[in-house]
Amino acid sequence: MNNDETPSDTGYVTRPADMRGEKLHAYQQHPTIQEILLVDSRKRMVEHHHRIGPAKWEVCIYTQEDDTLELASLDVSLSVKDI
């Protein structure tokens, strides 16, 4: 496991370009991962991928500092400015 991954059912990566394509798809295929965050600190943008079915994902994009996202699988709320 590298520093960009956490040992939980939520994937967290700080470099969205690295997650596109194969790696994002691999995370989405893992049955216990419920949420994936793609963070671009330069743009202050967070993409929140949330599993809504066995092969179905919902994506929310947050760009405002005061935006708050809910990580239901961890029972945590985070603001964009805190990420």
TISEDREN-278374 format. One record per atom (N, C-alpha, C, O): residue number from 1; atom name; x, y, z. Coordinates in nm, 4 decimals. Layout:
BEGIN
{rec NUM; "CA"; {X; Y; Z}} ...
This chain:
BEGIN
{rec 1; "N"; {0.0850; -0.1173; 0.0000}} {rec 1; "CA"; {0.0000; 0.0000; 0.0000}} {rec 1; "C"; {0.0892; 0.1231; 0.0000}} {rec 1; "O"; {0.1843; 0.1313; 0.0777}} {rec 2; "N"; {0.0588; 0.2181; -0.0865}} {rec 2; "CA"; {0.1389; 0.3405; -0.0881}} {rec 2; "C"; {0.0724; 0.4475; -0.0041}} {rec 2; "O"; {-0.0356; 0.4243; 0.0503}} {rec 3; "N"; {0.1340; 0.5643; 0.0080}} {rec 3; "CA"; {0.0830; 0.6714; 0.0927}} {rec 3; "C"; {-0.0470; 0.7311; 0.0432}} {rec 3; "O"; {-0.1116; 0.8053; 0.1172}} {rec 4; "N"; {-0.0875; 0.7019; -0.0782}} {rec 4; "CA"; {-0.2093; 0.7579; -0.1344}} {rec 4; "C"; {-0.3324; 0.6749; -0.1017}} {rec 4; "O"; {-0.4433; 0.7125; -0.1396}} {rec 5; "N"; {-0.3156; 0.5634; -0.0324}} {rec 5; "CA"; {-0.4269; 0.4753; -0.0042}} {rec 5; "C"; {-0.4420; 0.4583; 0.1462}} {rec 5; "O"; {-0.3425; 0.4572; 0.2187}} {rec 6; "N"; {-0.5644; 0.4452; 0.1934}} {rec 6; "CA"; {-0.5886; 0.4186; 0.3335}} {rec 6; "C"; {-0.6449; 0.2787; 0.3480}} {rec 6; "O"; {-0.7167; 0.2313; 0.2600}} {rec 7; "N"; {-0.6131; 0.2117; 0.4589}} {rec 7; "CA"; {-0.6613; 0.0745; 0.4782}} {rec 7; "C"; {-0.8041; 0.0727; 0.5314}} {rec 7; "O"; {-0.8280; 0.0298; 0.6442}} {rec 8; "N"; {-0.8989; 0.1192; 0.4503}} {rec 8; "CA"; {-1.0387; 0.1203; 0.4908}} {rec 8; "C"; {-1.1249; 0.0908; 0.3700}} {rec 8; "O"; {-1.0745; 0.0602; 0.2619}} {rec 9; "N"; {-1.2538; 0.1003; 0.3891}} {rec 9; "CA"; {-1.3458; 0.0777; 0.2781}} {rec 9; "C"; {-1.3751; 0.2055; 0.2015}} {rec 9; "O"; {-1.4685; 0.2106; 0.1214}} {rec 10; "N"; {-1.2954; 0.3084; 0.2260}} {rec 10; "CA"; {-1.3039; 0.4326; 0.1503}} {rec 10; "C"; {-1.1688; 0.4562; 0.0857}} {rec 10; "O"; {-1.0677; 0.4640; 0.1556}} {rec 11; "N"; {-1.1648; 0.4676; -0.0459}} {rec 11; "CA"; {-1.0393; 0.4975; -0.1143}} {rec 11; "C"; {-1.0142; 0.6470; -0.1110}} {rec 11; "O"; {-1.1067; 0.7262; -0.1290}} {rec 12; "N"; {-0.8899; 0.6859; -0.0882}} {rec 12; "CA"; {-0.8548; 0.8280; -0.0829}} {rec 12; "C"; {-0.7248; 0.8481; -0.1588}} {rec 12; "O"; {-0.6244; 0.7839; -0.1282}} {rec 13; "N"; {-0.7258; 0.9352; -0.2555}} {rec 13; "CA"; {-0.6075; 0.9602; -0.3360}} {rec 13; "C"; {-0.5933; 1.1099; -0.3558}} {rec 13; "O"; {-0.6922; 1.1797; -0.3778}} {rec 14; "N"; {-0.4696; 1.1597; -0.3479}} {rec 14; "CA"; {-0.4482; 1.3035; -0.3574}} {rec 14; "C"; {-0.4187; 1.3502; -0.4990}} {rec 14; "O"; {-0.4191; 1.4708; -0.5237}} {rec 15; "N"; {-0.3933; 1.2602; -0.5926}} {rec 15; "CA"; {-0.3609; 1.2989; -0.7293}} {rec 15; "C"; {-0.4626; 1.2389; -0.8251}} {rec 15; "O"; {-0.4483; 1.1235; -0.8656}} {rec 16; "N"; {-0.5658; 1.3156; -0.8623}} {rec 16; "CA"; {-0.6706; 1.2594; -0.9467}} {rec 16; "C"; {-0.6221; 1.2060; -1.0803}} {rec 16; "O"; {-0.6788; 1.1093; -1.1310}} {rec 17; "N"; {-0.5198; 1.2654; -1.1387}} {rec 17; "CA"; {-0.4701; 1.2161; -1.2682}} {rec 17; "C"; {-0.4211; 1.0728; -1.2558}} {rec 17; "O"; {-0.4345; 0.9950; -1.3503}} {rec 18; "N"; {-0.3644; 1.0359; -1.1409}} {rec 18; "CA"; {-0.3173; 0.9000; -1.1198}} {rec 18; "C"; {-0.4319; 0.7995; -1.1050}} {rec 18; "O"; {-0.4138; 0.6798; -1.1271}} {rec 19; "N"; {-0.5495; 0.8495; -1.0675}} {rec 19; "CA"; {-0.6624; 0.7616; -1.0426}} {rec 19; "C"; {-0.7472; 0.7365; -1.1655}} {rec 19; "O"; {-0.8224; 0.6391; -1.1687}} {rec 20; "N"; {-0.7379; 0.8182; -1.2635}} {rec 20; "CA"; {-0.8224; 0.8037; -1.3815}} {rec 20; "C"; {-0.7968; 0.6692; -1.4477}} {rec 20; "O"; {-0.6888; 0.6113; -1.4361}} {rec 21; "N"; {-0.8962; 0.6227; -1.5154}} {rec 21; "CA"; {-0.8799; 0.5006; -1.5937}} {rec 21; "C"; {-0.8702; 0.3748; -1.5102}} {rec 21; "O"; {-0.9588; 0.3451; -1.4302}} {rec 22; "N"; {-0.7637; 0.3021; -1.5289}} {rec 22; "CA"; {-0.7495; 0.1690; -1.4723}} {rec 22; "C"; {-0.7562; 0.1656; -1.3199}} {rec 22; "O"; {-0.8226; 0.0786; -1.2636}} {rec 23; "N"; {-0.6895; 0.2573; -1.2529}} {rec 23; "CA"; {-0.6849; 0.2527; -1.1072}} {rec 23; "C"; {-0.8223; 0.2836; -1.0463}} {rec 23; "O"; {-0.8652; 0.2161; -0.9527}} {rec 24; "N"; {-0.8906; 0.3847; -1.0991}} {rec 24; "CA"; {-1.0254; 0.4153; -1.0509}} {rec 24; "C"; {-1.1166; 0.2957; -1.0742}} {rec 24; "O"; {-1.1929; 0.2571; -0.9856}} {rec 25; "N"; {-1.1091; 0.2383; -1.1907}} {rec 25; "CA"; {-1.1906; 0.1211; -1.2240}} {rec 25; "C"; {-1.1608; 0.0052; -1.1289}} {rec 25; "O"; {-1.2527; -0.0641; -1.0852}} {rec 26; "N"; {-1.0344; -0.0160; -1.0970}} {rec 26; "CA"; {-0.9964; -0.1237; -1.0051}} {rec 26; "C"; {-1.0569; -0.1015; -0.8668}} {rec 26; "O"; {-1.1080; -0.1953; -0.8057}} {rec 27; "N"; {-1.0516; 0.0213; -0.8177}} {rec 27; "CA"; {-1.1136; 0.0517; -0.6889}} {rec 27; "C"; {-1.2643; 0.0268; -0.6948}} {rec 27; "O"; {-1.3218; -0.0286; -0.6010}} {rec 28; "N"; {-1.3269; 0.0667; -0.8023}} {rec 28; "CA"; {-1.4716; 0.0492; -0.8141}} {rec 28; "C"; {-1.5120; -0.0976; -0.8210}} {rec 28; "O"; {-1.6244; -0.1321; -0.7846}} {rec 29; "N"; {-1.4227; -0.1841; -0.8669}} {rec 29; "CA"; {-1.4527; -0.3269; -0.8752}} {rec 29; "C"; {-1.4379; -0.3970; -0.7408}} {rec 29; "O"; {-1.4918; -0.5061; -0.7221}} {rec 30; "N"; {-1.3662; -0.3365; -0.6476}} {rec 30; "CA"; {-1.3455; -0.3971; -0.5156}} {rec 30; "C"; {-1.4765; -0.3888; -0.4375}} {rec 30; "O"; {-1.5250; -0.2786; -0.4119}} {rec 31; "N"; {-1.5353; -0.5028; -0.3988}} {rec 31; "CA"; {-1.6710; -0.5025; -0.3428}} {rec 31; "C"; {-1.6871; -0.4319; -0.2082}} {rec 31; "O"; {-1.7982; -0.3906; -0.1749}} {rec 32; "N"; {-1.5811; -0.4167; -0.1303}} {rec 32; "CA"; {-1.5978; -0.3524; 0.0005}} {rec 32; "C"; {-1.5751; -0.2024; -0.0026}} {rec 32; "O"; {-1.6085; -0.1336; 0.0939}} {rec 33; "N"; {-1.5192; -0.1500; -0.1107}} {rec 33; "CA"; {-1.4996; -0.0050; -0.1191}} {rec 33; "C"; {-1.6333; 0.0600; -0.1517}} {rec 33; "O"; {-1.6957; 0.0290; -0.2531}} {rec 34; "N"; {-1.6757; 0.1492; -0.0656}} {rec 34; "CA"; {-1.8043; 0.2169; -0.0799}} {rec 34; "C"; {-1.7913; 0.3592; -0.1310}} {rec 34; "O"; {-1.8842; 0.4123; -0.1920}} {rec 35; "N"; {-1.6753; 0.4221; -0.1063}} {rec 35; "CA"; {-1.6554; 0.5616; -0.1444}} {rec 35; "C"; {-1.5110; 0.5833; -0.1879}} {rec 35; "O"; {-1.4184; 0.5222; -0.1348}} {rec 36; "N"; {-1.4941; 0.6720; -0.2859}} {rec 36; "CA"; {-1.3620; 0.7085; -0.3356}} {rec 36; "C"; {-1.3579; 0.8598; -0.3462}} {rec 36; "O"; {-1.4493; 0.9210; -0.4015}} {rec 37; "N"; {-1.2521; 0.9203; -0.2935}} {rec 37; "CA"; {-1.2322; 1.0646; -0.3057}} {rec 37; "C"; {-1.1158; 1.0911; -0.3985}} {rec 37; "O"; {-1.0085; 1.0330; -0.3822}} {rec 38; "N"; {-1.1359; 1.1781; -0.4953}} {rec 38; "CA"; {-1.0282; 1.2263; -0.5808}} {rec 38; "C"; {-1.0093; 1.3732; -0.5447}} {rec 38; "O"; {-1.1028; 1.4525; -0.5559}} {rec 39; "N"; {-0.8905; 1.4095; -0.5020}} {rec 39; "CA"; {-0.8641; 1.5446; -0.4520}} {rec 39; "C"; {-0.7622; 1.6138; -0.5409}} {rec 39; "O"; {-0.6541; 1.5606; -0.5665}} {rec 40; "N"; {-0.7973; 1.7320; -0.5873}} {rec 40; "CA"; {-0.7037; 1.8173; -0.6603}} {rec 40; "C"; {-0.6844; 1.9432; -0.5768}} {rec 40; "O"; {-0.7658; 2.0354; -0.5828}} {rec 41; "N"; {-0.5771; 1.9468; -0.4993}} {rec 41; "CA"; {-0.5543; 2.0578; -0.4061}} {rec 41; "C"; {-0.5219; 2.1877; -0.4798}} {rec 41; "O"; {-0.5477; 2.2962; -0.4277}} {rec 42; "N"; {-0.4660; 2.1778; -0.6002}} {rec 42; "CA"; {-0.4360; 2.2998; -0.6764}} {rec 42; "C"; {-0.5628; 2.3719; -0.7179}} {rec 42; "O"; {-0.5677; 2.4949; -0.7173}} {rec 43; "N"; {-0.6651; 2.2963; -0.7540}} {rec 43; "CA"; {-0.7925; 2.3549; -0.7945}} {rec 43; "C"; {-0.8908; 2.3624; -0.6779}} {rec 43; "O"; {-1.0009; 2.4158; -0.6916}} {rec 44; "N"; {-0.8502; 2.3087; -0.5641}} {rec 44; "CA"; {-0.9380; 2.2964; -0.4477}} {rec 44; "C"; {-1.0701; 2.2329; -0.4911}} {rec 44; "O"; {-1.1783; 2.2896; -0.4760}} {rec 45; "N"; {-1.0553; 2.1116; -0.5458}} {rec 45; "CA"; {-1.1700; 2.0364; -0.5963}} {rec 45; "C"; {-1.1659; 1.8949; -0.5405}} {rec 45; "O"; {-1.0599; 1.8329; -0.5323}} {rec 46; "N"; {-1.2829; 1.8448; -0.5022}} {rec 46; "CA"; {-1.2950; 1.7084; -0.4519}} {rec 46; "C"; {-1.4045; 1.6391; -0.5315}} {rec 46; "O"; {-1.5167; 1.6888; -0.5419}} {rec 47; "N"; {-1.3700; 1.5231; -0.5877}} {rec 47; "CA"; {-1.4684; 1.4363; -0.6533}} {rec 47; "C"; {-1.4997; 1.3249; -0.5554}} {rec 47; "O"; {-1.4102; 1.2537; -0.5100}} {rec 48; "N"; {-1.6268; 1.3103; -0.5234}} {rec 48; "CA"; {-1.6704; 1.2062; -0.4301}} {rec 48; "C"; {-1.7492; 1.1009; -0.5072}} {rec 48; "O"; {-1.8600; 1.1276; -0.5538}} {rec 49; "N"; {-1.6927; 0.9825; -0.5204}} {rec 49; "CA"; {-1.7592; 0.8699; -0.5856}} {rec 49; "C"; {-1.8195; 0.7841; -0.4750}} {rec 49; "O"; {-1.7483; 0.7374; -0.3861}} {rec 50; "N"; {-1.9506; 0.7636; -0.4807}} {rec 50; "CA"; {-2.0224; 0.6896; -0.3773}} {rec 50; "C"; {-2.0991; 0.5745; -0.4410}} {rec 50; "O"; {-2.1772; 0.5948; -0.5340}} {rec 51; "N"; {-2.0762; 0.4526; -0.3901}} {rec 51; "CA"; {-2.1426; 0.3345; -0.4465}} {rec 51; "C"; {-2.2918; 0.3381; -0.4110}} {rec 51; "O"; {-2.3290; 0.3544; -0.2948}} {rec 52; "N"; {-2.3769; 0.3223; -0.5147}} {rec 52; "CA"; {-2.5213; 0.3176; -0.4914}} {rec 52; "C"; {-2.5808; 0.1839; -0.5359}} {rec 52; "O"; {-2.7018; 0.1629; -0.5275}} {rec 53; "N"; {-2.4955; 0.0952; -0.5827}} {rec 53; "CA"; {-2.5379; -0.0383; -0.6247}} {rec 53; "C"; {-2.4145; -0.1213; -0.6542}} {rec 53; "O"; {-2.3035; -0.0682; -0.6531}} {rec 54; "N"; {-2.4309; -0.2509; -0.6806}} {rec 54; "CA"; {-2.3145; -0.3376; -0.7044}} {rec 54; "C"; {-2.2203; -0.2870; -0.8139}} {rec 54; "O"; {-2.0987; -0.3031; -0.8031}} {rec 55; "N"; {-2.2749; -0.2268; -0.9178}} {rec 55; "CA"; {-2.1910; -0.1754; -1.0265}} {rec 55; "C"; {-2.2331; -0.0338; -1.0642}} {rec 55; "O"; {-2.2176; 0.0077; -1.1791}} {rec 56; "N"; {-2.2864; 0.0401; -0.9671}} {rec 56; "CA"; {-2.3386; 0.1731; -0.9943}} {rec 56; "C"; {-2.2794; 0.2724; -0.8950}} {rec 56; "O"; {-2.2782; 0.2487; -0.7742}} {rec 57; "N"; {-2.2297; 0.3854; -0.9491}} {rec 57; "CA"; {-2.1657; 0.4884; -0.8670}} {rec 57; "C"; {-2.2286; 0.6240; -0.8934}} {rec 57; "O"; {-2.2657; 0.6554; -1.0064}} {rec 58; "N"; {-2.2403; 0.7035; -0.7890}} {rec 58; "CA"; {-2.2844; 0.8422; -0.7999}} {rec 58; "C"; {-2.1620; 0.9298; -0.7766}} {rec 58; "O"; {-2.0807; 0.9008; -0.6888}} {rec 59; "N"; {-2.1482; 1.0369; -0.8546}} {rec 59; "CA"; {-2.0323; 1.1262; -0.8418}} {rec 59; "C"; {-2.0814; 1.2664; -0.8087}} {rec 59; "O"; {-2.1693; 1.3205; -0.8757}} {rec 60; "N"; {-2.0229; 1.3244; -0.7039}} {rec 60; "CA"; {-2.0499; 1.4633; -0.6661}} {rec 60; "C"; {-1.9174; 1.5380; -0.6693}} {rec 60; "O"; {-1.8153; 1.4871; -0.6231}} {rec 61; "N"; {-1.9198; 1.6579; -0.7237}} {rec 61; "CA"; {-1.7988; 1.7396; -0.7321}} {rec 61; "C"; {-1.8164; 1.8611; -0.6429}} {rec 61; "O"; {-1.9159; 1.9330; -0.6516}} {rec 62; "N"; {-1.7175; 1.8826; -0.5569}} {rec 62; "CA"; {-1.7190; 1.9942; -0.4630}} {rec 62; "C"; {-1.6049; 2.0894; -0.4959}} {rec 62; "O"; {-1.4904; 2.0467; -0.5107}} {rec 63; "N"; {-1.6359; 2.2186; -0.5075}} {rec 63; "CA"; {-1.5335; 2.3160; -0.5456}} {rec 63; "C"; {-1.5280; 2.4376; -0.4534}} {rec 63; "O"; {-1.4357; 2.5184; -0.4638}} {rec 64; "N"; {-1.6242; 2.4518; -0.3643}} {rec 64; "CA"; {-1.6279; 2.5665; -0.2751}} {rec 64; "C"; {-1.5690; 2.5286; -0.1384}} {rec 64; "O"; {-1.5947; 2.4192; -0.0883}} {rec 65; "N"; {-1.4908; 2.6179; -0.0786}} {rec 65; "CA"; {-1.4286; 2.5902; 0.0511}} {rec 65; "C"; {-1.5292; 2.5493; 0.1571}} {rec 65; "O"; {-1.4994; 2.4644; 0.2412}} {rec 66; "N"; {-1.6479; 2.6084; 0.1543}} {rec 66; "CA"; {-1.7468; 2.5785; 0.2572}} {rec 66; "C"; {-1.8360; 2.4591; 0.2216}} {rec 66; "O"; {-1.9275; 2.4269; 0.2974}} {rec 67; "N"; {-1.8114; 2.3934; 0.1087}} {rec 67; "CA"; {-1.8843; 2.2707; 0.0750}} {rec 67; "C"; {-1.8509; 2.1623; 0.1773}} {rec 67; "O"; {-1.7367; 2.1497; 0.2215}} {rec 68; "N"; {-1.9509; 2.0858; 0.2131}} {rec 68; "CA"; {-1.9315; 1.9748; 0.3076}} {rec 68; "C"; {-1.9744; 1.8459; 0.2406}} {rec 68; "O"; {-2.0813; 1.8391; 0.1798}} {rec 69; "N"; {-1.8913; 1.7440; 0.2517}} {rec 69; "CA"; {-1.9271; 1.6150; 0.1964}} {rec 69; "C"; {-1.9398; 1.5133; 0.3081}} {rec 69; "O"; {-1.8696; 1.5193; 0.4091}} {rec 70; "N"; {-2.0306; 1.4206; 0.2875}} {rec 70; "CA"; {-2.0582; 1.3167; 0.3859}} {rec 70; "C"; {-1.9985; 1.1852; 0.3365}} {rec 70; "O"; {-2.0273; 1.1404; 0.2256}} {rec 71; "N"; {-1.9156; 1.1245; 0.4198}} {rec 71; "CA"; {-1.8642; 0.9907; 0.3914}} {rec 71; "C"; {-1.9455; 0.8937; 0.4759}} {rec 71; "O"; {-1.9104; 0.8651; 0.5904}} {rec 72; "N"; {-2.0535; 0.8439; 0.4188}} {rec 72; "CA"; {-2.1474; 0.7596; 0.4928}} {rec 72; "C"; {-2.0811; 0.6323; 0.5445}} {rec 72; "O"; {-2.1126; 0.5863; 0.6543}} {rec 73; "N"; {-1.9899; 0.5751; 0.4666}} {rec 73; "CA"; {-1.9271; 0.4490; 0.5072}} {rec 73; "C"; {-1.8384; 0.4657; 0.6310}} {rec 73; "O"; {-1.8107; 0.3683; 0.7010}} {rec 74; "N"; {-1.7943; 0.5883; 0.6578}} {rec 74; "CA"; {-1.7113; 0.6162; 0.7760}} {rec 74; "C"; {-1.7853; 0.7004; 0.8797}} {rec 74; "O"; {-1.7305; 0.7304; 0.9857}} {rec 75; "N"; {-1.9100; 0.7387; 0.8497}} {rec 75; "CA"; {-1.9897; 0.8251; 0.9367}} {rec 75; "C"; {-1.9132; 0.9530; 0.9716}} {rec 75; "O"; {-1.8993; 0.9892; 1.0884}} {rec 76; "N"; {-1.8631; 1.0217; 0.8648}} {rec 76; "CA"; {-1.7800; 1.1412; 0.8805}} {rec 76; "C"; {-1.8272; 1.2492; 0.7831}} {rec 76; "O"; {-1.8665; 1.2208; 0.6700}} {rec 77; "N"; {-1.8223; 1.3731; 0.8305}} {rec 77; "CA"; {-1.8457; 1.4895; 0.7443}} {rec 77; "C"; {-1.7161; 1.5674; 0.7317}} {rec 77; "O"; {-1.6465; 1.5881; 0.8312}} {rec 78; "N"; {-1.6826; 1.6108; 0.6113}} {rec 78; "CA"; {-1.5602; 1.6862; 0.5872}} {rec 78; "C"; {-1.5924; 1.8083; 0.5028}} {rec 78; "O"; {-1.6752; 1.8025; 0.4120}} {rec 79; "N"; {-1.5257; 1.9191; 0.5339}} {rec 79; "CA"; {-1.5391; 2.0364; 0.4468}} {rec 79; "C"; {-1.4238; 2.0352; 0.3479}} {rec 79; "O"; {-1.3172; 1.9807; 0.3765}} {rec 80; "N"; {-1.4451; 2.0945; 0.2332}} {rec 80; "CA"; {-1.3403; 2.1005; 0.1312}} {rec 80; "C"; {-1.2161; 2.1694; 0.1878}} {rec 80; "O"; {-1.1041; 2.1260; 0.1611}} {rec 81; "N"; {-1.2347; 2.2750; 0.2646}} {rec 81; "CA"; {-1.1183; 2.3465; 0.3176}} {rec 81; "C"; {-1.0366; 2.2610; 0.4149}} {rec 81; "O"; {-0.9172; 2.2851; 0.4325}} {rec 82; "N"; {-1.0994; 2.1614; 0.4784}} {rec 82; "CA"; {-1.0266; 2.0742; 0.5708}} {rec 82; "C"; {-0.9539; 1.9614; 0.4997}} {rec 82; "O"; {-0.8667; 1.8965; 0.5573}} {rec 83; "N"; {-0.9900; 1.9387; 0.3750}} {rec 83; "CA"; {-0.9247; 1.8325; 0.2982}} {rec 83; "C"; {-0.8032; 1.8911; 0.2316}} {rec 83; "O"; {-0.7314; 1.8204; 0.1608}} 
